[in-house]
Each structure stands twice: as C-alpha cells, then as structure tokens.
Amino acid sequence: MDASPDSAMKCARGNTASYARPVVASRATNGTTNGTSYVPGMPAIHRGSMVPTRWLGVAARLRGEQAAADAPWRESVAKLEAQPKAAWEGAAAKRRNWLMFWTLGASLMAAGLMWSSQPGAGSDALEAAQLLLFTLLFAWVSAGAVTAVMGFIVTLKGDPHALSAKSVEGMTLPADARTAVIMPICNEDVATVFAGLRATCESLSATGAQRVFDMFVLSDTSDPTLRAAELRAWHALRQQLSEAGSELRVYYRWRQRRTKRKAGNVADFCRRWGKDYRYMVVMDADSVMSGDTLVTLARLMEANPRAGILQTAPRAAGHATLHARAQQFASRVTGRLFTAGMQFWQLGEAHYWGHNAIIRVEPFMQHCGLATLPGTGALAGEILSHDFVEAALMRRAGYEVWLVNDLEGSYEQQPPHLLAELQRDRRWCQGNLQNARLIAEPGLKSVHRAMLGTGAMAYLSAPLWLAYVVLGVSLWLTGAGDNTPTLLAGRSVATLWASTALMLAMPRVLGVLAVILRGEQAEFGGSLKLIGSSALEAGMSMLQAPLRMAAHSLFVIGGLTGWKLEWTSPPREASDLSWGDATRRFGSLSAVVALLMAGIYAASPVAALWLLPMGLPLLLAIPFTVMSAHGALGQRLRDANWLLIPEEARSPAVLRQAWHYAHHYAAQPVLKGAALLADLPRLASLALQAVGPRRTGRGLRGEQRRQRVLQLSRSNQPAAKSEQLRFLNEPHSLRLLHAAMAGNAMPH
C-alpha cells in the first residue's frame, strides 16, 4: 500500500491506556478521521535498508570483480574469524568426511558389481551411459541412507555438539528481545491461516511473554473476495484476543506492489519495520507454533549471539486424507531420522526451510537481500526458492545456522492430495534449478554449496532415473536380453539387487526400530500397527514414485527450457478429489504410457513384464490419486489406528485449538452479491483500521474515483479485480461505492 498510519494498534477493547507500552518508539494512540475513531493496523514505519546481494558468478570472478563486490561480507567474516573457532566446527568436518567415505565407498562397490554383472560392459556406449547413471543415482540413494543411519544413532544417543532447546530452560527472556512473528500469505485458505494464527497467539499469550512479541499478517493476496475475508478475519482475531485479556498486537498489511513473491514480502517488512525488532519468526500460511516454542527460539538466540538462523523441525499434522496421513506418518517415523542425520553433519551450517524458524534481523537485512539472477532464460529472474540461498548468505557473513531438532511445538500441514503436492513441487523444482547457478558464488561454505546442488538433484534425479530405465529397455531390445538368464543367475547381480534394496529400505526399517527402542510405539497405535502402517506407507510410496518421476521430469524440462507448464490443483483445503480433476492431470500421461507399454510388449513381452512395476502405477494414476484423496477413507484408517502419529494420539493443545477454529472459520459464509454490498460500510471501517486515513477522496484523484464509482453504478458491471483490490485499500472509495450502489448521495 502507498501509505501507512502514523500510530500503532491499541487495545481492541477501547482501553488505550492498557496498550500505551513504551516498548518501541513507534507506539502511539488510536486515530480519528472524519469523526470516526479507528485502531491502526500497522505501526509507524521505521525505515531501514536491505540492499540486494550482487551475484558474481564464474564469469564475473574471472574478470576480477570479486574484491570490491564482496567487501561487506568479508569485513563481517574477518571480525568473526578473529574469534576462537567453535568446538562444533572440528566435529562437523570429521562427520562430513565419514559421510563422504561411506557414500563413495558404497557407490564404488555398487558400480563394480554393475560392471562385473554385464559381459563386455563398457564396450558399448549405451552400457557405459547406463553404468554412469547407475553410479550417480546409487550415490544419491546411499547418501540418504548414510544420513538416516546417522540420524538413527543421534535419535537414540543424542549429540553433545547439537544446539538443544534444553540448554535454555528457565532462562529469562529480556524485555528488549523484541521479536516479530510474520506470516506472509498469498491467496490462501482464510480459515487455515487465521485458525492457526489464533491458536498460536493464544498459546503465546498464555506464556506471559506477549509483551516481547508482535504478530504480522503480510498479505500478497490478489483475489478481492479472499482479501475482504482476510480483513474480516483479522479484525475478528483482534477482538477475540482482546476479549480473552491478551495484550498481543496483531498487525495486517496488504502489499499493493507485489514483487519477488514471498522473499519480497519479507524484505518489504524488514525495510519498513525490521529496525524495531531484534528477531523475526517466519511462519507459513499453514504453520502453527506453540507459545513455549516461540519463547524458546528467542531464548536460544539470546544465548547464542553468533546464531543467525535457528530452524525448527516442523511436525506434519492436520489433514485427514489418505495421502496426507501417509505423508505425515512417513515424516514422523522416517523423516525425523533424515532431519536428525542432517543436523549431525551440518551442525552450525544447516539449511533453512523458509518457515517455522527464527532469524536475527540486523544481519539478515545487511547480508540476505536477494537480487534477481542476471541473464535471460528460464533460470534467470527472481529467485523462487529463497530459503537455501538466505541460509548460505547468512553463514557466509559469519553467522551460524542451526537446526534445533529437539524443539517440540512446531507444526505444518502436508498437501491433502498428490495434485496439490505436485503443484508445490513445480515451484520448488524451478527454484532449486535456479539455485544451482549460485554454487560458484564466492565465500559460500562448502556445505551450503552442496545443499544448493542437492536441492537441484532432488528434482534432476527424476529424469536421470527415467533415462536409466530407457537405457535399460534400449539395451534389452537391441540384444542385451539374450544375456538375461546368465545375469539373473550371477552372484554379483544378486548382491547388487540386495544392496540397492537395502539402501532404499534401510531408512524405513531404522525409523520403525527407533520408535520401538524409544518406547514410543503406543503413540503410533502399538508395535503391530506401527509395522503395518510402515508397510502401507511404503506401498503407497512405491505406487506414487513413478507418478512423481514422470511429473518431476516434466518440471525439470520446463524449468530448463522455459516451456510454460502450468500445474494447477484445487485449493489447499480441498480433499475428495474429483475424477475430472485427476483425469485432466493424468489422463494424457496414462494414455501415452499405455501406448508405450503396448509397443514394448509387441517387441519383447519379457521387457514389458519387467517394466510393469513402473508402468502399472502410471496406468492407474487416475483412480489411485482419487482414492488417496478421500478424506473419509483417511478418517476410517485413523479410527482404526492405521498411519497414526503422536499428534493424533495425544494432540497438543495448540493443535487442538487450531483444528477447532478451522472448523469454525470454514463454517462462516462467503459474502457475495447483496450481502457483500451491505457489508461495504464495515469493510470501509476495517480498511481504515488496516491502512489508516488515506487521502484518496481529495483533488484530481478524488474526482477520478467519484466518476469511476458513478460509472460502475450506472453500468451495473463489476469492477476489474485490480480495481476491487485498490478500493479495498481505500476506505473512502468503499464508502463512495456503497453510497452509489444504494442510491444515496455520495460523501465528499
């Protein structure tokens, strides 16, 4: 928006004295305009600078441009490097060496077995390419398996070098540790956003530390109906908190100029209000965090002045569909081993997932501004996956980035169905491919260079697997099939298959074993249900793997070539996916696979049989996707303790409240037509509170607004979306519109 009020939000009860707290200089009294009092929705702007980082790249470094461009972060690094090295740095170096040793050792062994299992291997270009792909992909799988083993050990024995929430238990949080909790949103489900935010606010108020925190909803919403619903929900939230006796301030801002997506929204907040806060906690639209977790994060920051970012390990919970519950279960049983394993070898050079984390604002503003990637083409322009890059820049500036794995009370939701998951992956794929361009940036730590590379590999592995399968089929059809009996009988082939299966199955087996050894099986429905649920999730994962491989391969092709591939899905809260939605997404894919399988069968029935485990899920993609999106099926499994997670067995209070409020908000009617017209005066009042008294009714602009409103009222045609959004940011225009539509004289 173009203007912001000159005063901060006070008590929604009307008791201005109770909000007159000298915490930051921008606090002020309630406002009044045209005889109407309002409670400002934003504090006064306290501008700061957040200059985007200049990307050098390999070409600029060869031209000798490095010294001048990277001087700011070099100065910061020099100061911190003068201090004694932390004990964790030596431990991290040793652990990373072990990770590389076991990964490379397993990969070379598998490559040797692959080589010896093929008579004349390497003499043919196709066989050499297949061997190269197999070695690369086996290294990718084995790195994950070794990380899971490390996580298994840490889960059972702990890690003396890890940053732990237990280290600050009982610590008093100083009054000047000002912390902003920001939630950037864009066209999100309003019920999910404000249900989670209300539960978080109430939990934070219960800690008694709300005086140190402020909450910000930062909207980039482009749908006028959702924007109006956000205003109503924000106003209702402030009233609810006030009636409960909470002094927590909740602010709301809508950006009129939406640039650089979420990263731009966060940077906009930092430039306007970042100087008022020492820390900021970034939340996603579906995030829920307990008050104790927020307070502990601030305490950890206070106790560790070299920490720049502290990332929690969010627990997935909230959806009832079969797909979401399988993902939640996998995250809770197997995923936590990967998280603990990454913490084990990353230590103070961890990565950042973009949400449910706390950030030290001053160095973030100084070092983590993101410039657009230079050049043209699909991998240039605005950075989409900003989180890995920001972690790398924070560490380059000398600040530590930690994953706090033992901190409970941080939650998020999984996509409710496969289409929603792939919609998210489409954006992540493009962003991670972009990030690979930054691997050569000067000053980055080797771990963060590796993370930028593995982020891209997470999606590049899909077309590589596809290429590996295609090479295998090509070899079979061109004569390698004659050696099939010999190959299947060889010891090396048996060992190769066994080692590959072990690498793939090991994380799941260790995840189940860790739960049992820690005595937590009751929270997963008991030992038998735990094992059965793990087998069910593994089966679903095997069926979905070909679908993900095909979709990710298309995403990579689109990301590298600039081919416009729009992947849309129903809203975040949608479940019970329709057959039409699934057919539109997977119908063409299933038809192409059916033709390919028929052609391969005609050429070699044996080859078609071996390809059936990958081809059948693609053929059945539509019914499988629809079935896994059924909320009723997921609920029945939950009632029978299948795919049960601790957050369902003993739901934390903050989650129970969030789910309760979500049902309440979802039941609220969406105002349209005459109901929306009747609500315009209230929307004008809410807009006044959100943006303050904007002088849009005066001068030439005011006359233009009056003429446009008259034109709309006479034509009986709705305004364009962009115009509706502008009106929602102009209280006077809303009052003009209501008067004109109601046939009354328009106010001046």
N, C-alpha and C positions, 0 to 999 in steps of 0.2 A: 504494500500500500504506500501511498505517497506521503502520508503524514502519520504522526503518532502522537498520542496525548502527552501533555507535559506533567502528568501526575500518575502515581501508581494506584493499583487497585486497593481499595479498603474493604472493610468488613461488609459482606452482603447483607448483614442484619441492619445496616444503617448506623451502627455504632462506630463512628470514625475514630474515636479515641482508642479503641482496642486495637486498631491497626497502625497507630502512629508509633512505629518502632524504628528507632534510629539505627538501622542495620546497614543500609546503603544510602548514599546521598540522594538518590532519585526518589525516595519515598515522599509522598505529598498527600493532599487532601482530596476528597471527592470533587468532581467537576460539576458545573452548571452551565447550560446553554439554552437560550430562548426560554428561560424559566423552568427548564426540565433538568433535574439532577440525574447524574449518571455515575456509575462506578467504573473508572477507566480499566480497560482490559489489557493494557501494556504499561510497563514502567517507562519513565523518560529515557530517551536514547542517550547513551554514553559511548560515543563512537570510538572505535579502535581500528587498527589497521590489520589486515590479513592479506598480505601480498602473495599472489600465486608463485609457487616454485617454478623456476625456469628449467625446462627439461633440456639436457645437453645431448644425450645420446652419443653414439660412437662417432658420428661424423664431426660433431662439434668438438669432441675431445681431441680428435686428430688435428683439428685446426688450431688447437692450443687455447680454447676458450674456457677451459676448466677453472683456472686460478681465480679469475675475477668473479665468475658466476657462483661459485660455491663458497665464497668467503664467509657469509653469515653463519652457516652451519659449521664451518671449520673452526671459527672462533669459539663456538659453544663446545665443540668436541675437545678443543685444546684445553679449556678450563676443566672439563670433567676428567680428561685423561691424566691431568696432573694429580688427581686424587688416586689413592691406592685402589688397585683392582679388587672387585668383589670376589668372594670365595666361590660364588656360583660360576664364574666365567671359566675357571680351570676345570670344574666338574663338567660343564656343558661341552667343552672341547673334547674331553675323553668320551663322553656319551655319544657324541656325533661321530667320532671315529669308529666306535663299536657299531653304530647303526650302518655306516658305510661298509664296514668289514663284512657283517653278516648279509647285507643286501647284495653286495657284489659277489661274495662267496657263493651264495645260493644261486645267483643268476648265472655265474660261470659254470657251476656244476650242471645246471639245467641245460645250458647251451651245449655243453659237452655231450650230455645224454642225447639231446636232439640231433647233434651232428652224427654220433655213432649209430643212431637208430635208422638213418637213411643211407642205404647203399649208394655210394657215389655222391653224397651230399656235398653241395658247394660247386659241383661241376656244371650245374645248370643255374642260370640267372634267377629263375623262379624259386628254386630251392634256397639259394643264397639270400634272396629277399625275405623268404619265409623265416629262415633262421634268424636273420637280423631282427625282424619284427617280434618273433617269439622271445628273444633275449631281452629286448626292451620292455615288452609287456610283462614278462616274468619278473623283471627287476621292479616294475611298478607294483605288482601284486606282493612281492616279497617285502618291499619297504613297508607296506601297510601291515603285513603280518608281524614283522620285527617290532614295529611301533606298538602293536597290540600286545605283544609279549612284554614289552617294557611297561606298558600300562597295567598289565595283569600283576606284575611284581609290585609296582607302586601302589596299586589298589589294596594289596594285602599287607605290605610292609611300610608304606609311607615313603616320604622323600625328605631328608633333612635340609636340602637346598631349596625346596619349593617355598614360594610365598604362601603363607597359610592364614586363613581368617582367624584361626585360634590365637595367633600372635598378638592380636589387638583386643582380645576380650576384656571388657571392663575399662577400656581406655575412654577418657572423657574427650568428647569432640569439642574443640574450641569454638567460640561464638563467631570468629572471623573466618571460619572454614566455609565460606558461602558456596553453595552448590546449587546449580540449576539442573533440573531434570527435564530434558527436552524430548518431545515426541514429534518428529516430522511425519506428516501424513499426506497422502495424495489419493483422493477418490477411494477411500477405504470404507469398509462397513462401519457405520457410525456406532452401532450397538457394541461391536467388538472393541473399538477404540475407547469409548468412554466408560464401558463396563470395567475394562482392565485398569483404566486410569483412576476411576473412582475407588476401586479396591486397593490400588497402590497408595492413593492419597490417604485413605482411612487407616491403612496399616502404618504409614509413615507418621500420621498424627498420633497414633497410639504409642509411638516411641517417645514422645515428648521432645523430639528434636526438630519439629517442623519449622522452628524459627530460623534454622540454618538453611532450609531448602525453599526453592521456588519451583513451580511446575509451569512448563511452557508447551502449549499445543501449537505447532508450526505447520500451518496448512498450505499445501500447494494444490488444493482441490480445484478442478476445472468444471465440475458438474454443479450448476446452480442449486439443484434440489438437495444434493449432499451438503453443499456449503451452508444452506439455510438450516439443515438438520444439525450441522456442527455447531452453529451459533446457539440453537435452542439447547442442545445437549451440554454445551459449555456453561451456559447460564444456569441450567438446572444443577450442574455439578457444583458450582459455586454456592448456590443456595443450600444444597444438601450438606455440604461441608460446614457451612455457617450454622445451620440448624443443629448440627451434631457438636458444635462448640469448637470446631477446628479453626485455627488461625492460618492455615496453609493457603498461600496465594496461588491461584491457577490463572495463568495468562493465556490469551489466544491471539495469534497473528495469522493473517492470510497474506501471502505474497502476491502482489499484482504482477510483478515481473518475475516469472518462474524460470530461472536459469540454472543449469548444471544439476538439475534434479535434486536428490537428497543431499549430496555434498554441498551444492549451492545453498540449500535451505539452512544447513548447519552453519556454513560460513557466513550467511546473512545474519544469523543470530549472533555469532561471535563478533562481527563488526559492530552490531548495534548495542549489545549488552554484555559481551564477553568480559569487558574490563571490570564489571561489577561482581564477577564470580571467580573463585579460585579453581573450582572444578565444575564439570558438567557430566551428567549421566545421560547417555543416549539410549532411547528406547525405540522399538519398532511399534507399528500400529497394533500388533497382536501381543506385545510384551506385557507381562505382569511381574512386578517385583515387590517383595515384602519390605516393610519399613526397616526391619533389622538389617536386611541385605544392603539397602542404600546407606544406612548409617555405617555399617562395617566397611563398605567401599571407601567412604570418606575418611574413616579412621586409618585404613591401610595407606591411603595417600598421605595423610599427615605423618604417619610413622615411617614412610619411605620417600623422602624428598627427591630421590633420583628416579622415581617411577613416573612415567608419562602417561601410560595407559594400563589399566587393570581390567582384564576381560573375564567376566564370569562364564561358567559353562551352563547355559540355559537348559532347563529340563523341558522336553516337549510334552505338552498335555493340552487337552481341551476339546478335540473333535471326536466324534463317535463313529465315523465311517470305518469300514474295514481297512481301507488304505491308510488312513491317518493313524489308526490304532496299531497297525503293523509297523509303521514308521516310528511311532512313539516307543513301542516295545524294543525295536532294534536300537534306537538311540539310547535307551535306558540300560540295556544289557550289554550290547556290543559297542555302541558308540562311546560309552564312557571310558572304555579301555583305550580307544584311539585318542580321546581327549587327554587322559592321564599320561599316555605314552608321549604325546606331543609336548606336554608340559615337562616331561622327564628330560627330553633332549633339547628343548628350546630354552627353558628357564627364563631368564630376563630378556630374551629376544623372541618372544612369542608373537603371534599374529592377532589381529583384531577383526572381529566379525561384523562390526558396524552397528551393533546394538547390545543392550544389556551390559554396558561397560562404562567405566568412569574415566574421564580424560582431564589432565591438567591443562587448563585453558590457555595460560600465557604461552607456553612453548608450542601448543597446538596452533595458536594464531600466528606465531612467529615462523614456524617451520613447515606447517602442513597445509598451506594454501595450494590448491591444485590448479595448474594451468591446463589449457587444452593441449592435447597431443598434436604436434605440428604435422604438416603434410596433408595429403588428400587420401581418400580411400576409406575402406570400411574400418580400419584400425586407427584412424585419426579422429580428432574432435574431442568432445567432452568425455572425461573418464567416468565410466559407468560403475565399476567395482572399486570404490574409493578406499575401502577399509584396509585391504592389504597394503596399499600404497601409503596410507597415512601411518600405519604401524612402522613401515620401513623408514619413512621420513622422520618419525619421532625418535627411532633408535639411532638413525644417522646423526641426529642432533645431540646425541649423548644421553638420552633418557631411556630408561628401561621400559619394556613392555612385557607384562606378566599375565599369564593365565592362572586365575585363582580357582583351582578345581574343587576345593572342599567347601566352597561357599554355597549354601543352600538358599532357596528363596528367590531364584531367578527362573522365569518361565517364558515359553513362547509356544506358538501353535505350529503344527505341521499342515501343509496343504491338504485339503479334505479329499482330493482325488488326484489321479495321475495327470489329468489335463492341467489342473492348477499347478502341480509340481513342474510340469514341462514348460508352462508359461513363465514361471520363475527362472527355470534353467536357461531359457532362451536369453534372458537379460544377463544372467550370470556368465553364460558362455561368452557372449560378446565382450563383457567387461574383463574377463580373465585373459582372453586372447589379446586385448589391448595392453593389459598389464605386462605381458611378456616383452613388450617393447622397452620397458623400463629396467630390464635386468642389467643393462650395461651402465646405468646411471652411476656417476662417481660417488664414492663414500658409503654406499649401501653395504650392510653386513652380509656375509655370505649366506647366513640362514635366511634372510629376507629375499635375497636373490633366488635362493632355492624355492622359497614359498611362492614367489611370483611365477617361477617355472612350473611348479607342481600345480598351481591354480589353473594354468593353461592346460597342463597334461591331464587334469581331471576330465576335460572335455575332448582333447585331442586323442585320448586313449580309445574313444568310441570308434572313430573312423579307422584307427590303427587295427583294432580288433576286427572290424569289418574287412579291412584289406587282408588281414591274416587268413580269415575264413575264405575269402575269394581266391587267394593264392592256393590254399589247400584244395579247393574244388578244382581250380585250373590244373594243378598237378595231377589230381586224380583222373580228370577227364582226358589228360594228354598222355596217360600211360603209367603214372606212378601207382595206380590202383592195382597193377599186376603184382606189386610187392606187398600187398596188404596182408596176406596170411603170415609172411615172414616177419613183418613189422609187429603185428599183434602178438606174435609168439616170443619176441625178443625180451630179454630181461631189462634192457635199457629202456624200452618203451614202457614196460610195466612200472619201472622206477620213476620214469618221467611223469606218467599219469598220476601215480601215487603222490609225488612231491607237489604237483600242481594242485591236486585236490586238497592236500594238507594245508598249503598256503591259503587257499580260499576258505577252508572250513575252520582253520585254527582260531581266528578271532571270535567266531560264534561259540565254539566249544569253550574257549577260555572265559568268555563272558558269562556263560551259564555256570561254569565251575567257580568263578569269582563270587557270584551271588550265593552259591551254596556254602562255600568256605567262610563267607562273612555272616552266614546265618540269616540271610535276608529273603529266603525263598517264600516265606509266608506272605510277604508283600507282593509276590508275583503269582499267588494262587496255590503255592505249595510246589514241591520238587517235581511232581509228575506234570502238573500244568505248566510249570516253567519250561521243562524239556519239550513238552508237546507244543507249547506256544513258539518256542525257538524253531522247531521243525516246521511249523506252519508259516512262520515269517520267512524262513529260508526258502521254502517252496514258492511263496509269493514273489520273493526277490528273484528267483530263477526265472519265473514266468515273465516278470517285468523287465528283466535285463535286456532281452532282445528289443523290446519297445524303446527303452532308454537309449540303447546303442543306435537304433535307427534314427530316433529323434535328434540325439546329440550330434550324429554325423551330419544331418541336415543343418543343424545350427552352426556347426563348425564351417561347413561350406558357405553358408550365408554370411558368417562373420568374416571369413577371409576374402570373399569375393564381392561383398556389398549387395548380394542378392537379397531383395526385400522379402523376408519370410516372417509374416505376422502370425504369431501364435497366441490366439486369444482363448479364454476359457470363461466359464461362468464366474460370478463373484466369489470372493474369499469364503463366504459363509455357505455357499451352495453345497449341498450334498445330493444324494439321489439323482445322479447324473442321468440326463435323458438319453435315449437311444439316438436321437437326432444329433445331439452334440458329439457323442462318441463316433458316430458314422462320419460326420463332417471332418473329423480329425484323422481317423484311422481307416476310413473306407478305401481310399486310394492306395494306401500302403498295403492293406490286406490283399487287394486285387493284384497289385504288382507282384507280391510275394507268391500268390497262388500261380500266376503265370510262370514265374521263375522256377518254382518247385516242379511244375508240370514239365517244363523243358528239361530240367536236370534229371527227372525220373525217366524221361524218354531216352536220354543219353546213357544214364547209369543208374539203375534202381538202387544199387548199394549206396552210391553217393547221396541220393535223395534220402535214404534211410538215416544215414549219419547226420544229415543236416536237419532232420525232423525236430530235434530238441530246440533248435533255434527258430525254425520256420513255423512250427505249430503255434507258439505264443503270438507270432505276428498275424497268423491266420485268424486266431481267436481274440485279437486285440479288442474288438468292439464289445463282445459280451463280457470279457474279463474286466474291462475298465468300468462298464456299467455296474457289474456285480460288486466290485470292490468299493464303489462309491455309495453303496446303500447304507444309510445310517441305521436302519432297523436291523440289518444283519450284524453290523458292528456292535449294536447295543445288546443283541442276543448273546454274542460271544462274550461281551463284558459281563453280562449277568451270570454266565457260566464260568467266569474267571479265566477265560482264554485271552491271551495278549494283555494280561493285567499288568499295570505298572503301579509303583508305590503311590503316585499322586492320585490314583483312583482308589486304591485300597485304603488309604488314610489321607484324604485330601487336605492339604494345608488350608488354613483359614482364608488366606488371601485369594487362593484359587476358588474356594467355595463361594466367596463373595463375588468374584469376577463372573463366575458362571451364573449365579443368581441374577446379577444385574444385567447380564447379557440377555437373558430371557425376558427381563422386564423391559429393557430398551427395545428389543425386537418386536414386542407387542404394541409399541407405540405406532399410531397411524402415520402414514406419509401424507403430508398436506399437498393437495393438488386442487386446481380449479378454483371454485368459490371459496373453499376452505383456506387456500393459500392467499387469496385476495383479502379475506377477512383478517388474516394474520399479518398483513403488511405493517400495520402500526407497531405491532410487537417486534417484528423484525427490524423496523427502523430504530426502536429503542435498543435492541441488542447490538445492532451495528454501531450505534452511538457509543455504547459501552466498550465495544471492541476496538474501534478506531479513533474515538474522540470526535469533537466537533469539526468536521471538515467544511471548509467554506466553498462548497460546490454550488451553492444557491445564489452566488453573487456574480456581478459583472457579466462578461460575454459568455463564460462557461455556464453560468446560471441560466441565462436566457436560452442557450442551446439545449440545456436539459429540459426546460419547460416546453420548448417547441417539440422536442422529441417525444416527451411524455404525451402531449396532446395528439401527436401523430399516431402513437401506438393506441391510444384510447379510441380514436376515431376509426382506425383501420381494423380494430378488434383482432389484430395479429400479435402473436407473442414476439417479444424481443429476442434477438440472437443471444446465444449462450454467453458470448463475451460481454454483451451489454447487460445481461442479467447479473453477471458477476460484478461488473462495475457498479451497478445500482446497489448490490449488497454491501459494497464498500462505501456507499454514500448515503447516510441516513436521510438527508434532505430529499434526495431523489426518490427514495422509497415512500416518503410522505407525499410527494407530488404524485407518484404513480397511484397510490391508494386513493387520493382525493379525486383524481381524474377518472379512475375506473368506477368509483362510487357516485360520480356525477356531482361532486361537491366543488366548491371554489378551491383552487389550488393555493396553498400557502406561499408566502414570499420568504 
